[in-house]
């Protein structure tokens, strides 16, 4: 890690609110039409939005990967477009942010920061990230996923549960229901929340119902004999999303592992204790945002320093690595898996089961 990258990343993270505030002020003064879409307080809306982009910029600089920031800008552009906010206003906001960094940062660090923003602006007109509907009801499972999500959004927990249990009674495998129904429905739910098509309460209700359904499916799965291995599953501190993690833990349990599911937002010190207490063979960590990379790194370092740290294998997963699946090993992990099926296959290899 280049010391300049590390120092600049720290400055951007610590000063993100102030720097974003300067940029938001300039944006609204130079482009008053940018106020549309962030009512009732456009300044606060843009400040919050640009502050998050600065955290993403810091993560990309720390990792020395400009493409990470470009991808986050593309994702942000798609989110704003889905909410009816002009992408041109976002572009102007990034230009204002570049100007603020060029004037406010220590002179020796300005070129590095502006270089990353220049690359993001050059790529700004690339196709946006795809935020179109994820559910395509042209298959039996696709139709079931669409119906399940619709019932969730109607607030009918009992009927939603019955839909899935009836599908299980018809002979569908538990893992198939996870992969082709529950997780796609959850992905669509996330898209709808990002696009401001549903509110937080609706998202929470649907997510909690899906966790309840998973808890009923797991005992009815046909599991492999116990293999003597223990897997701990946790989302790193700051990551509040854990339904995908639940699925991964359940897939390992079906494969014959003892699984210890710790859930969302687990501090490093608690993970260290869990790895030693349960004598873990494999630790699966879920990471949802690029801004959590530094947390991942320090968490892995803490685990490696534990009693079990030199023996336990560490597997990372989550959408944060979509554009950089080689980064997990640089952070200290033993591997990366894109989904639950891949996680089980790689986990078996890492601990010598295959």
N, C-alpha and C positions, 0 to 999 in steps of 0.2 A: 504494500500500500504506500503510494507516494504521500509524503507528509503534507504537501500542498493540498492534495485532494482531501485528506483527512481534516485539515484545519478549515478549509473552505466549507466542507460539508457541515462541520460543527457551527460555523458562523451562520450559515443559511438556516439551520434548524433552530438555533437560539433566537435569531432575529426575524424569523419568518413573518410574524404578525406586523411588526413595524414596517418591514420592507414591502409587504403586501398592502399595507395601509397607504404608503406613499404612492405605490403604483395605482391603486384604486382611485385615489384622489385625482391623479393625473388623467386617468382613463375617463372619469366622469366629467372632468373639465374640458378635455379635448374632444370627447365623443359623447355628448349628452344622451344620445339614443341608447347608449349602453345601459342606462337606468332601467329600460324595459326588461322585464323578466325576473328581476331580483327585488320586486316589491315585497314588503312596504319600505324596506331599508336597503336601497341599492349599494350604498357604500359598504355596509356590513356584509351583504351578500358577496360582493366581489372580493372584499378583504378575506373572507373565509375561503372562498374558492381559490384565490391566488396563493394564500398561505399554504394550502394543501399542495399546490403545484410546486412551491418552494421546497417542501419536505420531500417530494418526489425527485426534484432536481438534486437535492443533497444526497439522496440514496443512490442516484445514478452516478454522481461525481465520486462518491465514496467507492463505488464498485468499478469506476473507470469504464463505464458503459453508456455512451451517449444514447444508444438505441433504446435503453430502458426509459429514458425521459421522453423520447420521441413517441414511444408506444403509449405512455401515460397521457401525453397531450392528445394523441389521436382518440384514445378512450374518452378523455374529458370532452373533446369536441362532440363526439357522438352522444354523450349524456346530455350536454347542453342543447343540442339539436332536438333530441327527443322531448325536451322540456320546453321547446319553443323559443329558446334563447339563441340569438344570432351567433353563428360561428365567427363572423367578422368582428363582433365585439370581443370574443375570446382572443382572436388574433391581435387585436389592438391592445388588449390587456397584457398579452405576452410582450408586445413591443414596449409598452410602458414599463413593464417589469424589467426588461433588458436595460432600459435607460436608467432606471433606479439603481440597478446593480452596478452599472458602469460608472455611476457617480458616487455611490455610497460605500462600496466595498474597498478594502485596502488595495492600493494600486497594483501590487504584485499578483493579486488574485482575480482581478477584473477580467483579463483575457480568457481564463479558464471558464468562468461562469457565463460570459457572453457567448463563448464558442458553443456551449451546449444549447443555449437559447437560439442561436443562429441556426443550428442544425434542425431544431424543432420547427422553427419558422419556415425554413426551406422545405421541410417535409409536410407542412401544414395542410397542403391541398391534396395529399395522398388520400385514398379512400378511407373513410372513417371506420372505426371498429364497428362490427355488426351487432346492432341492438334490435334486430328484427325478432319476431316471435320464434321461440325455440321449439314449440310443439307443432308437429306436422301430423294431423290425424289421418294418415293414409295407411296405417297398419293397426292391427288390433290393440297392440300395446300403446301406440300413439293416441288412439281414441280413448283408451282407458286413462292415460295421463291427462289428457285434456278434460275429460269428465271429472276426474279426481280434483284437478285444480279449480274447476268451476264450482264444484260443491264446497271446496274449502272457502272460496271467496263468498259463497252464500252463507258461511258461518255454520255449516251443518257438520259437526265433528263426527257424529254417529254414522251418518250416511257415508262420509268419506272413508271412515274405517271399514265399513261394511263392503264398500266397493273393492278394497284391496284384499280383504279376507275372503271374499267370494272368489276373487281371481285365484287366490291360493288354493281354495277348495276345488277349483276346476283343473288343478294339476300344474299350475305355473310354479316354477322354482322361485324360492325367496330371493336369490341373487338376481334373477331376471326382473323381478318386480322392483328391486332397488335400482338396477341399471337402466331399465326402460320405462319406468313409471315414476317412482318417487324422486329420484335425482333430476330427471328432466323437468318434472313439475316444479321442483325447487329452483332450478336454474331459470325457468320462465318467471317464477315469482320474483327472483332477484332482478331480472330484466325489467319487470313491471314496476318495481320499486324505484330503480334508477331512473326510469322514464317518467316517474311521478304519476303513474297510472293507478297506483294503490297507495294507501297510507301506512304508517308504521304499525298501527294496531292490526291492520289486515295481514301484514307480513308476519308479525309476531304470532298471531293466532294460527296461521297456516303452518308456520315452522314448528310450533309446539305440537300441533296435531300430527305432523309427519314424524316427529320424534316418538310420539305415543304409538303410532302405527308400527314404527320400526321395533319398538319394545315388544309388541305383540307378535311380530313376524319372527324374530330371532329364535324364540323357544320352539317354533314349529319348523325350523330349518333342519335338513338332514346334514348333520355335521360329521366330519372325519374324526377318527379316534384321536385322543390327546397325544400330542407329539412331544410333550415335555418342555416346550419353549414358551416364554412369557413375552408378550408385547405390550408396551405402554403407548397409549395414544393421547396426544394433547395438542391444543392450539397454543402457540406461543403468546406471551404477554402482549396484549393489544389486539389480538385477533379474537373477535367476538363470534365468528362464524364457525359452527361445529357440526352441521348436519353431514357434510361430506366426511368429516372425521368419524362420526358415528358409523357411517357406512363402512369405512375402512376397518374400524375395530370389529364390526360384526362379521365382515368377510374373513378376517383373521381367526375369529372364534369358530366360524363354520369350518375353517381349514384345520382345526384341531389345536389352536394356540389358546393358552390362557391370556385373556386380554384384560388390561386395566385401563379403562376409559376415564380420563381426567377431565375432558371437556374443554371449554373455551377459556382463553385468557389466563393461562397458568404461569405464575412467576417462575423464574429459573431456579430459585432456591427450593421450591416445592418439587420441581422436576428432579433435581438432584436427589432429594430425599426419597422420592418414589422409585427412582432407578435402583438405588441401593436397597431400599426396604423390600421391594418385590423381586430383587435380583434379576433384573430385566435382561433379556437377550437382544431385544430390538426396541428402539424408541422411535415412534412415528410422530413427527412434528408438522402441523398444518400452518401454512403461511399464506395470508390472503392479499397482502399489500407489499409493494416494493419498499415502502417506508419501514417495514418490519425486519429488513435484512440485518441491520445492526443488532437488533434484539436476538435474531437467530444466531448470529455469530457469537455473541456473549453467552447465550444460553448453552450452545454447544461447548464452548470453552469451559463453562462451569461444570457441565456433565462430564467432560473428559477428565476433570480434576477430582471426580468422586471415586469412591472405593471401586465401583463397578465400571468406571469410565473408560478404562482401556479395553474392556471386553465387549461392552454393549455396542451394537451397530445402530447407526442413526440414519433414518430414512426421512426425507422431506417430501412434502406434497403441497398442492394449493395453486391457485391461479396466478400467484405472484411470479411464478417461474415459467409462465407461458412462453415468453420470448427469450428465456435464458436458462434452458434446462441443464447447462453445464456449470452454472453458478453454485449449486448446492455443494459440490465437492470443494470449491474454493472457500466456502463458508465453514468447512470442517465436517460435512456430512459424508456418509458412505454411499449415498445414492439418492435418486429422485424418481418418483413414480407419478404419472399423470392421472391415474384413477385407481379405484380399489382393486380391480383385477390385477393390474400391473404391480401394485404395492405388495400383494400377497406373493406373486411370483418372484419379485426381487427380494422380498424379505426372506423367503425360503433359501434363496441362493446365498444371501449374506450370512446366514447363521448355519449354513452347511446341511440343510435338509435336502437339497437337490444337488 
